[in-house]
Amino acid sequence: MKDQIVQTSTELERCPFPIPYGWYVIELSENLAVGDIQNVEAFDQQWVMFRGEDGSVGVTDTICPHLGAHLGHGGKVVGNNIRCPFHHWEYDHQGWCKKIPYGKVMPGIAKKKPILRSLPTQERYNLIFVWYHPKGEEPTFEVPTIPELESEGYIPVRHGQWDIGTCLQEIGENSVDNAHLKFLHGSPVIPPVEASIDGHNFNFDIGGGYIVGKCHGAGIQELRHNQQGVSMLMFSTGLPVNPELTRTRMHFTFKDYPEGSKERNVAETLYQHSIGEAEGKDSAGFESVDMLVWNNKKYRPEPLLCDGDGPIQLWRKFSQQFYVDA
């Protein structure tokens, strides 16, 4: 029987994965006004994002198909189109050329299909979602419906944003690494964890209902922290800026319990504890401990797992389906 080789640090890579396909939050809706143009780093390249007069959002390649000018430097929103600063060619949010102000005949290819690469977009929950696929394929699943974000009686959503020096797969692996909850976070016990794969969804339950989560592809995760009959939603959305940098946004809400009530205090503690270290708690949230590990670890493709580790290999199997050779 061949001995397993334990790779050294020089043989390991930090994030040996391509950018996974899926839905991602590229920006909060409130940060893109009508007529705005922004340059955005995502999926290991630069994009230009704009909002037309009718409120529609476009996220497209930055370089004009005509003569290569950068649409995000000097471009302008005209109606619902983005206009190139060089010769004023105009493109809609789907990448179709809509106007050449001095030309009488549109180039043949521009009559048949979009010539400026664009990403499918959806705006829900005051968030701008984009679908990314390295080969430009259309969406294969939908942006999930989140009841708390579509219902009245909940507090206004609280947003947080963190740039984390690792990839989505490494961040998501924490969800099933139950042993680290005791030894990194300081939890008094190692809670049990159950997990399953259902197509593009990954379901998990930590501590018999204490944290219940569902991943929708690689970039969307809904988690509910439950305690004493109170549930707090953490809607987590990660954006791959490049293969080794993830912009993680978390969107929190819970029922609008009366101020000073027991339920309100429990909900507020769950919120504080989920991002930092809540006062009086004997374990720490991700911001105070996980970031240190994520920003400095390397990926082990053949980890030395023991019987006390959670379903880490199941998570890795789930993640593999979203990688495509571009």
Residue pairs with C-beta under 8 A, 6 or more apart in sequence:
4 302
4 304
5 302
6 304
7 300
7 302
9 298
12 298
12 299
12 300
13 298
13 299
14 166
14 244
14 297
14 298
14 299
15 166
15 167
15 169
15 170
15 243
15 244
15 299
16 299
16 301
17 167
17 169
17 243
17 319
17 323
18 134
18 243
18 323
18 324
18 325
18 326
19 43
19 44
19 132
19 134
19 240
19 243
20 168
20 169
20 217
20 218
20 219
20 240
20 319
20 322
20 323
21 131
21 132
21 133
21 134
21 137
21 217
21 218
21 322
21 324
22 131
22 132
22 200
22 216
22 217
22 218
22 219
22 220
22 322
23 122
23 129
23 130
23 131
23 139
23 141
23 143
23 216
23 217
23 219
23 220
24 42
24 129
24 130
24 131
24 132
24 219
24 220
24 237
24 238
24 239
24 240
25 127
25 128
25 129
25 219
25 220
25 237
25 239
25 249
26 40
26 42
26 47
26 49
26 59
26 128
26 129
26 130
26 239
27 38
27 40
27 49
27 127
27 128
28 126
28 127
28 128
28 159
28 249
29 123
29 126
29 127
29 128
30 126
32 38
32 49
32 50
32 51
32 57
32 128
33 51
34 51
34 52
34 53
34 55
34 77
35 51
35 53
35 77
36 50
36 51
36 77
37 48
37 49
37 50
37 71
37 72
37 75
37 76
37 77
37 82
38 48
38 49
38 50
38 72
39 46
39 47
39 48
39 49
39 62
39 72
39 73
40 46
40 47
40 48
40 49
40 59
41 47
41 241
41 242
42 130
42 132
42 239
42 240
42 241
43 132
43 240
44 240
44 241
44 242
44 243
46 62
46 72
47 59
47 60
47 61
47 62
47 119
48 59
48 60
48 61
48 62
48 70
48 71
48 72
48 75
48 82
49 57
49 58
49 59
49 128
50 57
50 58
50 75
50 77
50 82
50 93
51 57
51 58
51 77
52 58
52 77
52 79
52 80
52 81
52 93
53 77
53 79
53 80
54 80
56 80
56 93
57 93
57 121
57 123
57 128
58 82
58 91
58 92
58 93
58 94
58 118
58 121
59 93
59 118
59 119
59 121
59 128
59 130
60 71
60 82
60 91
60 93
60 95
60 116
60 117
60 118
60 119
61 95
61 116
61 117
61 118
62 70
62 71
62 72
63 69
63 70
63 71
64 70
64 71
64 84
64 86
64 89
64 116
65 97
65 110
65 115
65 116
66 84
66 86
66 87
66 89
67 86
67 87
69 84
69 85
69 86
69 87
71 82
71 84
71 85
71 91
73 85
74 85
75 82
75 83
75 84
75 85
76 82
76 83
76 85
77 83
78 90
80 92
80 93
81 90
81 91
81 92
81 98
81 99
82 90
82 91
83 89
83 90
84 90
84 91
87 100
87 101
87 102
88 99
88 101
89 97
89 99
89 100
89 101
90 97
90 98
90 99
90 100
91 97
91 98
91 114
91 115
91 116
92 98
93 118
93 121
94 114
94 118
95 114
95 115
95 116
95 117
95 118
96 110
96 114
96 115
96 116
97 106
97 107
97 110
97 114
97 115
97 116
100 106
107 115
109 115
117 136
119 130
119 131
119 132
120 130
120 131
120 138
120 139
121 128
121 129
121 130
121 131
122 128
122 129
122 143
123 129
124 143
124 149
125 146
125 149
125 150
125 157
125 235
125 251
126 157
127 237
127 251
129 143
131 138
131 139
133 324
134 324
134 325
134 326
135 324
135 326
140 200
141 199
141 200
141 216
141 217
143 216
143 220
144 214
144 216
144 220
144 222
146 222
146 233
146 235
148 154
148 233
148 253
148 254
149 157
149 233
149 235
149 251
149 253
153 255
153 256
154 253
154 254
154 255
154 256
155 253
155 254
155 255
155 256
156 253
157 251
157 252
157 253
158 251
158 252
158 253
158 271
159 249
159 250
159 251
159 252
160 249
160 250
160 251
160 252
160 275
161 247
161 248
161 249
161 250
162 247
162 248
162 250
162 287
162 291
163 241
163 245
163 246
163 247
163 248
164 171
164 245
164 246
164 247
164 248
164 291
164 294
164 295
165 244
165 245
165 294
165 295
165 296
166 244
166 245
166 246
166 294
166 295
166 297
167 240
167 243
167 244
167 246
168 218
168 219
168 238
168 240
168 246
168 319
169 218
169 299
169 315
169 316
169 319
170 294
170 297
170 299
171 238
171 246
171 248
171 294
172 202
172 215
172 218
172 221
172 315
172 319
173 312
173 315
173 316
174 180
174 286
174 290
175 195
175 202
175 204
175 206
175 213
175 215
175 221
175 315
176 193
176 195
176 204
176 310
176 311
176 312
176 314
176 315
177 309
177 310
177 312
178 190
178 191
178 192
178 193
178 206
178 309
178 310
179 190
179 308
179 309
179 310
181 187
181 190
181 191
181 206
181 283
182 188
182 189
182 190
184 284
184 289
184 290
184 293
185 283
185 284
185 285
185 289
186 282
186 283
186 284
187 282
187 283
188 282
188 283
190 308
191 206
191 207
191 208
191 210
192 206
192 207
192 208
193 204
193 205
193 206
193 207
193 310
193 311
194 204
194 205
195 202
195 203
195 204
195 205
195 310
195 311
195 314
195 315
196 202
196 203
196 204
196 314
197 203
197 314
197 317
197 318
200 216
200 217
200 321
200 322
201 214
201 215
201 216
202 214
202 215
202 315
202 318
203 213
203 214
203 215
204 212
204 213
204 214
205 211
205 212
205 213
206 212
206 213
209 226
210 225
210 226
210 227
211 223
211 224
211 225
211 226
212 223
212 224
212 226
213 221
213 222
213 223
213 224
214 221
214 222
215 221
215 318
216 222
217 322
218 238
218 319
218 322
219 237
219 238
219 239
219 240
220 235
220 236
220 237
221 235
221 236
221 237
221 238
222 233
222 234
222 235
222 236
223 233
223 234
223 235
223 236
224 231
224 232
224 233
224 234
225 231
225 232
225 234
225 270
225 274
226 232
227 266
227 270
228 262
228 263
228 266
229 263
230 254
230 255
230 257
230 263
230 266
230 267
230 270
231 254
231 255
232 252
232 253
232 254
232 267
232 270
232 271
232 274
233 251
233 252
233 253
233 254
234 250
234 251
234 252
234 274
235 250
235 251
235 252
235 253
236 248
236 249
236 250
236 251
237 248
237 249
237 250
237 251
238 246
238 247
238 248
238 249
239 246
239 247
239 248
239 249
240 246
241 247
250 274
250 275
252 271
252 274
254 267
254 270
254 271
255 263
255 267
257 263
257 264
257 267
258 264
269 278
269 281
272 278
272 279
272 285
273 281
273 283
273 285
274 285
274 286
275 285
275 286
275 287
276 284
276 285
276 287
276 288
277 284
277 285
277 288
278 285
303 312
305 312
305 313
